[in-house]
């Protein structure tokens, strides 16, 4: 070991103490003693794969859920909710103000 300047003594002591005590602490703890970085990395990879799969399934589920709530074009009546919106979208001019449109659509906007 080389020389340590007086302003590095505390850090050198801390480093030496940690290097001395780490093996003792690891050996005294079953979980730390059995720890395998290879197994740990495999678990992390598996978790990431499963997390990606859950995310993908969630996107599909939300899309299906929302799609099931959209009324079909044939079931939309002219004077109700989405029928009013459909009629306004098809108009070339004289669109009704947004606030009035939202009010007339009623519960369809929620």
N, C-alpha and C positions, 0 to 999 in steps of 0.2 A: 504494500500500500504506500502511496506517495505521501508527500507532505500536505497538510491542510492549513490554509491560512486562518488566522483568528476569526475572520468574519464568516467562515464556512464551517466552523466547529459544530454549531447547533445542527445544521442540516446534515453534516457527515454523521453525527451521533444518531440522529433520527433514522437515517438510512441504514446504518449498521444495526440498530436495534430492531428495525422492521425485518431485515434479512435474517436476523437471529431468531426472532419470535414467530415469524410466519409459519415455518415448518412445525413448530411446537403447537401452535393454534390449530393448524389444519389437521394434524395427527390426533388432536384431542376431540375432534368433532366428526361424527360418523358421516354426516351429509357431505362435508367438505372432503373427507378422506376418500369417499366413493365417487366424487365428482369426476366426470369424464368430459373433456371439452368436445370430443368427437360426438358423443351422445347428445350433448347440449346443443351443438350446432345442428344436428339432425332434427331435434325437437323444434328448433327455431324455423328450419326450412319447412317442416310439416305444418307448423302453425301458420306460416305465411301462405302456404298453398291452400289450407283450409279457410283462412281469412279471405283470400281472393275468391274462393268458391262461394262462400257465404255472401260476399259483396255482390257477386254476379247473380246469385239466386234472389237476393233482395231487390235488385234492380228489376228483374223479371217479375217478381211478385208485385211490386208497386205498380209497374206498367200494366199488369193484368188487372189489378184492383181498380186503377183509375180508368182503364178502358171499359171495364164492366159498368161504369157509372155514366158513360157517355150515351145519350139516347140515340137510337137509330134515326136515320133521316125520315123513314116512313112513319115513325111514331111521334114525331114532333108536330104539334098542332100550331097553327099560325098565331093563335092568340096566347100562347103559353110559353114561358121561359125561353128555351133555345129556339123555338119557332120565331119569336120576335127577333132574336139575334140573327138567325138565318135570313130573315126578310131584310133586315138592315144591311147585312153584308152584301146581299144581291143588288141593293139599290145603287144606282149610278150617281144620284144627287139627293139633296134634301135629307141628309141623315139626321136622326134625332140626337140631341145632346147626350153625352155619355151618362151623366147623372140620371137623366130621365130613362134611358135605356136600362141601366142597372136597376132602377126602381121598378120598371115594368116587368123585367125578367123575374123579379121576386126571389124565391128561394133557390132558383137555378144558379144564382151567382155565388152561392155559398159552398 
